[in-house]
Amino acid sequence: MDYGHGCHPSCVGKVPGTHLIFAGEEWWFYGTPVRPGDKLTQERYFSGYKVTDTGFAGPTMFADGDTIHTNQHGAMVAKERATSIRYLVDEANKRGVYGKEKRAPKEWTDEELEEIYKLRHEWILSNREGVSPRFGDVNVGDKLPRRVIGPHTSAAPTARTSGAPGAGTHRKACMTRPPTTPASAPT
């Protein structure tokens, strides 16, 4: 989809012969609470890019765009950095990026899934109060909670958003089952 204004990597218009992938985002919160009735505004700007020679598509551009979220009093609430990846379709096709994985999707065992659920649960509980540690509160060597994303296959995002019967319910798709909560865990 071509948004036309090109102010944010995820909004960049079509470039012939290339493919754009949204690579994710990071958020930083600055302790300003958001209350009912607040009016938030966003200022978006291009943050930078780098071109890297990748094995799957040759020259590939990684672009960052920042969005600053402020409230009606001008206080900064959050900063969000979105990253997009743009690569040459013909080069990726020549290198066989889409056809390399001919093997069957991994089947996850109950034990592997339980470990993933446990890690995900620990990550969720690590920020129960909604306040991330400040930069000065984190020291080299501190163990931070691990955020688990997945497991899923190429079908999982489609199944998850399609509303298809059984979407996300089998071991090859995205995980939707909550972790088993130990009796001693806070609820």
Buried (B, 14 or more C-beta within 10 A) or exposed (E): EEEEEEBBBBBBEEEEEBEBEEBEBEEEBEEBEEEEEEEEEEEBEBBEBEEEEBEEBBEBBBBBBBBBBBBEEEEBBBBBBBBBBBBBEEBBEEBEBEEEEEEEBEEBEEEEBBBBBBBBBBBEEBEEEEEBEEEEEEEEEEEEBEEBEEBBBEBBEEBBEEEEEEBBEBBBBBBEEEBEEEEEEEE
